[in-house]
């Protein structure tokens, strides 16, 4: 078997990095002799996360455009030209069979250059509302693997493959891990557990909400497992001293905490939504309004429209949170309905299906 080569670009957030790693792992299991190179933004978290996963990575001098006039915006044309030049150099040297983009600043110039050199490209679009980079790249991409329906208005219809987003394979069959999860995280088996997810960096507004409502939650007999993110850990770690509260910067065993949780409050980034579909726990989504094209709200609405979760916007939290949460924890019919409906939207074979599309393009 000849040695295949793949370049994968994705980063900036865990939501772009994790799918990239999952795709690489699946490709490696299918093509054992293959060689991989990741390309990311030189000052972003992928420069640490990718080597930790066992892969080599090259960094580009690239960043996104800000919404207001800044020095960084004035530097953008120079960064873009530098990144295109370096991407060309990387591709010429590595000679990949296929180039895969999972989003993030670096994937734009890399896939653009791959397209210009007639290297097959695959876009893995995680969100229900694509960013401008992927819309532009889609014109020359060979395949576009999507996680939501009705994206024909953004991408060429004949290139779209509805695969879902890559998810951690250890989230399959978490029903068997509940007791292990309760033991691992030292939870009280007699109490219901609320899991709060703010993403790898954290979510300021979600953290402020939990701080304000902590006594209310505890008064309802709930134990709280609060992942506040590394940016906010110092600010909130003192709440860890409260009985029935655990505060962590990040979670090392997501499978076990999902297994132990009874309810979830989460942002609605694409990876989180896909994981929560698989996990099937009653969920309240609080989308970040500060992301491009408000795509987190659109991600959440794709689930809410199928009656699979509850949506609370940030501007509704003061007025509605206590009522909505009380209704959720006391209404077992609602809990069952939400769990059953969100599970119907899960795509457990997404990674294998994406790799199948990549395999079709190997030259």
Secondary structure, DSSP 4 states (H G I P E B T S, - for coil): -PPPEEEEEE-SSHHHHHHHHHHHHHHHHHSTT-EEEEEEETTSTHHHHHHHTT--EEEE---PPPSS--HHHHHHHHHHHHHHHHHHHHHHHH--SEEEEEESHHHHHHHHHHHHTT-EEEEEE-SSS--HHHHHHTTT-SEEEESSS--TTTS-GGGEEE------GGGTTGGGGHHHHHHHTT--TTSEEEEEE-TTT--HHHHHHHHHHHHHHHHTTEEEEEE--TTTHHHHGGGGGSTTEEEES--S-HHHHHHH-SEEEE---HHHHHHHHHH--EEEE---TTSGGGHHHHHHHHHHTTT-SEE--GGGHHHHHHHHHHHHHH-HHHHHHHHHHHHTT--TTHHHHHHHHHHTT--
